[in-house]
Amino acid sequence: MANKYRIGVIGHSGRGNYGHGLDHVWSHIPKTEIVAVSDPDESGRAQAIKRLGVSQGFADYRKMLDEVKPDIVSICPRWPDQHRDMVVATAERGIHIYMEKPLCRALDEADEMVAACEAQNVKLAIAFQTRYSPKLPVIRDLIEDGQMGELLELRGRGKEDHRGGGEDLWVLGSHIMNLMHYFAGEPEWCTAAVRQNGKPVSGDDVHPGAEGIGPLAGDVLNAMYGLPDGVTGYFASHRNTTAGRPSRFGLKIFGSRGVIDLVTGYVPEAHFLPDPSWSPGRSGKSWLPISSEGVDKPEPFADQTNADGNVAACRDLIAAIEEDRQPEASIYEARQSVEMIASVFEAHRLGKPVSLPLETRQNPLSLM
């Protein structure tokens, strides 16, 4: 492609805004130049033009795509209700994409997005910043080289604040699902229970979710996944059971010889307990910090933030374009996360374990 990639930015002030820094990340990426921004909100558009230092602003992102013809677009809004239309419109024009999570509201939307990207060989990277962490290969090596022993189970939780339950699963669980998939492979089945005010969720509990999530229900949920080689994954979220920091949001990985505790972020806190009993109080073992260099070694990437995760993701997206490969956190990874989330509600709706990939591609709560 060109010596300098021309970047378009799609935002929507008041409906997901510009995500977690997906607009200005490009100012830190060599070989790129932000050339235009779209935002249907006039005030928000004016602020974005000033913030990003561009001269071209559009109310309609389709007009921006047609007139400016950028090489890459950041689809920034956090709210997923517009993601399907934005991705399809961008992909149909052969423009590559970096976008905010979650991918979309249902698997039928995800399938359409995948098809649009495949038709034009468009590369799409999703903003799973932890997936680009230099600590993840170290952790995977601990699993694969036997230091963890036999991999047995993975346990993930959301932030469990006022969004706990269904909203937590969609918004923050998407990161955990991606990590579970990364470390243990594609899930084969899911069984789950979703509750509202102490009772199993029924159709009467389904309501429009906040931030354009779509049909939503549940203030408590518990899910179990069957992963390859007999490994089991768990995810749970209970509303309003944590306050402030530290929180339980993250993933714990249990092996026959020890435990790994991982939170989220570009260089997240991570620790290894080399203890088959999983209980330092009984064994006298200590939790050892995991750095990007290994267990109990100094961290060379100190003071990093999720903004650095965006930088790493965008650098990888450009490399994926030039090498004609999928990004590390690709549209397929994004759809897998949606599949794992949807399977929780589908298993609850049917009252039995469901096989993945799901046969039902609609949002399961819309069928209750």
N, C-alpha and C positions, 0 to 999 in steps of 0.2 A: 504494500500500500504506500501511501504518501510518506515523505520524510517526517512530516509532523501530522499527527492525528488530530482531526478537527472534532471537537466534542460539543454535543448538544445536551442541554440539561432540561429535564421535564420535572416540574414541581407542581404542587397545588396547595397554596396557602389556605389553611383552615380545613384541609382534608388530607392530612398526612404530611403536609409541608414539604421539606426537602430531606426527610429521613435523618439518619445519623451521619451527617457529613458527606453524603454521596454527591453533593453538588461541587463543593470546593476541593475535594480530594485531588482533582486533576491538576491543581496548581502545584502539586508536589510530584508530578509525574513527568519526567523528561519526554520529549518528542510529542507532547500534546498541547493543545490550545483550546480553551473554552471559547466558542464562537457565538453561541446563542442560548437563550433560555426561554422556556414557555411556562406560563402560569395564568390560568383564567382569572385569578384575582388581581385586579389592577394594582393595588397597593403592594401586595406581595411580589408581583412581577417587578415593580419599580425598585423595591429593596434588593431583589435578587440581581437585577442588572447592575446596581451599584456594588453589591458585595462581590460579584464575580468579575466585574470589570469588563463587561461586554457592551456592545452597542446595539445588538439586535434582541428584541423581546417580542414574544408572540403570546396572544391569548389562547390560540389553538395549537396544540403540539403537532397536529398533522400538517398544518401550514408550515411550521418550522421545519419539519422533516422534508417537505417537498421543496421549499425555497432554499434552505441552507444546505441540505444534503450532507449532514455530518457523517463522519466515519464511525463514531461510537456515540451512544446516548446513555446518560445516567437516568434511569427511571427511579426517582427519589421518594415519592410519597410512601409513608408507612402504611397508610390504609390500602388494603388489597383489592377494594371493590373496583378500581380502575385498571388494575395490573394486566388483566387479560387483554383488554382493548389496546392498551399502550404497547404491550409486547408484540401483539399480532401486527399492529400498524407499523411498528418499527422494523420487525423482522421481514415483513412483506416488501419493504424497501431495501432490504439487504444491509441493514445497519446493525452493527454489533451492540451488545447491551451489558451494562452493569446495573443491577437493580436491588432494591430493598426487599427484605423478607417480611412476611411469608410470601411465597410465590403467588398464591391466589386463594380463592375461597372453596374450591371443589376440584375434584379430579377431572371432570369433563373440561373445565377451563384449562387445567394443566396440560391435558392431552392436545388441545387446540394450540396452545403456546409452543409445545414441543414440535408439533407438525409444521407450524409456521417457521420456526427456526431451522428445522431440517430441510425444508423446501429451498431455502436460500443459503444454506450452510452458514447461518448466523451463529456466532458464539455468544452465549449468555452466561454471565457469572453472577451468582447470588451473594449477597453480603453476609455470609457466614464467616465473620472475621476470625473466629477461633480456628476455623479449618486451615487458616494460613499461618497459624502459630508455629514458630520454630521448635516449640516443645512437643508438638504432636508426633513427629517422627521418633523422638526419644522415647516417648511413652509406648508407641507401637513396637519399638525394638524391645522394650522390657517385656512386652507380651510375647513377641515372636521368638525371642532368643531363650525363653524358658525361665527367666528370672521370676516371673509371676506364677510359674507352674502351669497347670491346666486352667484355661480360662473357663470360669463357671457362670458368672452373672454380671450384669451392669445395672446400676440403679440411678435413675435420673429424677430430679425434681425441678419444678419451676420456682419462681420467686415467691409465690404463695402470699402475695399482698392482696389488695382489694380486687385484683384481677384473677385471684386463685380459682382453679377449676378450669372450665372450658376456655375462657379467654387466655389464661396463663398457658394452656396447652398450645393454642394457636400462635400467640405472640412470642413467647419465650421457649416453649417446648420445641419449636422448630429447630433451634440451635442444638438442643439435647438429642433430638432424633437424628440429626446429621452426624453428631459425634458417635452415637451408638452404631449407626450404619458404618461409619469410618473404621471403628475399632473391631466390629464383630461381623459385619456383612449384612446382606439383605434379609430382613425378617421374612419368615415363612407363614406365620399366623399371629393373630392377636386375639386376646380375650380381655374384656374390660367391663367395669361398672361405673356409671355416672349417676351422681345423686344431687338433689336440690332440696335444701331444707330438711335433710335427713331421710328423704324418700327417693326411690329410683325415679330418674327423669322420665317424664311422659310427654306426649305431644303438647299438653297444656303448659309445660315449662319452657317450651321453645320460644325464643324471642329474637328480634333483630339485635345482633351483637354490636358492641361499641366499635368505633373506628372502621366501619365498613367490613367487618369480618364475615358477615352473613348470618345465617341461622345459628343460634348459640343457646347452650343450656349447661347447667351444672356448676355447683360451687365446690364439689368434691369429686375427684375422679381417680381411679386406680386402673392401670393397664399393665398387661403382661404380654411380652412378645417372645415367640419362638425364633431363635436365631440359629445360624448354621452350627453344626457339630454339637448340638445339645446345649448350647449356651442360652440362657434366659435373660431377657431384658425387662426392666420394670420402669414405669413412670407414674408419678403421683403428684397431685396438687390439691391442697386444701386452702380455701380462701381465708385470708386474714389470720394466718398462723405464724407469720414472721413479721418483724418490724425492724427497719433499718438494716445496718450491717454489723457483723457478717450474716449472710443468709445461707440457705441450703441449696441455692440455685447452682446446679452443676451436675457432674456425673461421677459416680464411684464405680470402679472396676475391680471385681473380686476374682482372684485366682487361687489355686490350691496352695500357693506359697506366699501370698501377700495381697495387699490392697493398694490401689492408686486412687487418690482423691483429686479431682480436677474441677476448677470453676471455669468460667468463660472469659474471653478476652484475647487480645493478640499475644500477650505474654502473661498468661493467667497464672494464678497460684496453683501449684501442683505438688503433691507429696506422695511418697512411696513408703508403705509400711511392710517391711520384709518379715511377715509374721503369719504363719499358716493358721493361727488361731483367730486372726483378725482382731485381736484384743491386746493392745499394748499394756493395759493394766495388769493382765495375767502373765504376759510373756516377758515384760520388761523391755521389749523392743521399742524403738523410737521412730516417729515419722521423720523421714528424710526429704529435704526439698529436692524437687526435680527442676533443673534449669535447662536451657537450650543446649548445654554442653553435656548433660548427663545427671546422674543422681549424686546429690551432695557436692555439686560443683558450683562455682560462682556463676551468676547470670550475666552474660555479656550484653544483653539487651535490656538494661535497666530503664525504668521510667518510660516504658512504651504504653501506648493507649490504643483504643479501638480505631482511632484515626490511622495509626500505623497499619492496622489490619486492612483498612480500606486501601491504603497505598499498596500493600502486598498483593491484594486481590486484583487491583487494576494493572499492576505490573504483570501479573500472571495472565490476565485477560489479553493484554497486548502480545505477550509471548505465544499464547494459544492461537491468536489470529495469525501471527507470522509463521507459526509452525504447523498450522492447520490441525490442531488437536483440541480436545475439550478443556476448558478451564478446570482447575482443581475442584472448585465448588460450582459445578455446571448446572444447566437446567435439569438434567437428569437427577442430580443430587437434590435439587430443589423440589422436584416432583416426588421423589422418594420420601422426603420429609412430609409433604402434604398427604401422601399415601398412609404413612404411619399415624398421622393425626386423624385422618378420616376413619381409619380402621377402628379407632377407639369408639367413636360414635356408632359405627356400623355394628360392631360386636355388641354394644349395649342395645341397639335397636332390635337386633335379631335374638338377643339373649343367648348367644352361643359363640364359640370361637369362629373367626373368619379367616380364610386363606388370603394371602397376599401374593400377587396383586389382587385388588378387590374387583369383583365383578360389577358392583355398583359404582358408577362414576359420578353420580350426583352427590351433593352434600347429604349425608345420611339423615341429618336433623330435618331437612326439608321433606323427608318421607314419613316422618312420625305424625 
